């Protein structure tokens, strides 16, 4: 329970139950933020109070939660959500994305992960692109403070929206969950048997949208003529059906979270040909498991991967050569950043925002 003098912060957790990067970001951040005694009381907005992840939160029995069954980017989000926010009477609204209602009734802080639809519309309709730009512009200009997940994303915000937005942008990089660490050989052998992976394999994890450039990885694998290896794509979405796969390419559409660190441990290398990333969490996860990384030297990727990854240009020739000559497996995790640090930096930003907004009343 919260003390009467605590400042109430509403946290939009509607993404938390989804198997997306935003879902993982929300779950990991909340799990690390909630136990911190920072003089703040968190009020969680969820799609359903029965979501499993809520039961795994520290002290979840004492958490104040409210159902907000409004789909993201929907009319309900724009019209009914503001009414719910107003009724909860909080000091601040924290949104781990940019989808803040245009008529938000209180000061807010939001996280910007990338400006992907500015650069790669990914076959989004003209109406969706206009709506995206309208909501994004409102969020970044009206926010009490902004969180960017990388220096690259912060530079994108400054480039598109100017100095005033840049001045209130704080960089808070993500981290790999403690779940991601090198797994024992017994787990690897079990995984190989379960998924029929008896040959060495390269691994891709992520969706198959336009900017992910997944077809290029497939083409490079084919060009490498490594017929004694497999390429495993853990991916999802309608774009997967348009991929032109060939021999040795295996698509896995859904796995348990507990299996992913084993995939990274077993893989010869993680590979991505992405053209645009605001952070690229799979790189951090792979490196935390000691998995070598082959990636493009673009956008936030060099910032996230550091000096241990093999970075190259997104061409069939470059990636094909890298597959035949992958970097060596590391003996210890590359990243030492933890979600506790992400939580500490995020809470400091929320506290400053609360102090700023309450002092102006």
Secondary structure, DSSP 8 states (H G I E B T S, - for coil): ---TTSEEEEEE-TTTTSSSHHHHHHHHHHHHHTT--SSEEEEEEES-TT-HHHHTSTTGGG-EEEE----TTSHHHHHTHHHHHHHH--SEEEESSS---TT-SS-EEEEE---HHHH--TT--HHHHHHHHHHHHHHHHH-SEEEESSHHHHHHHHHHH-HHHHHTEEE------TT-S---HHHHHHHHHHTT--SEEEEEES---GGG-HHHHHHHHHHHT-TTEEEEEE--SGGGGG----TTEEEE----HHHHHHHHHH-SEEE---S--SS-HHHHHHHHTT--EEEES-TTHHHHHGGGSEEE-S-HHHHHHHHHT-----SS-S----HHHHHHHHHHHHHHHHHHHHHT-
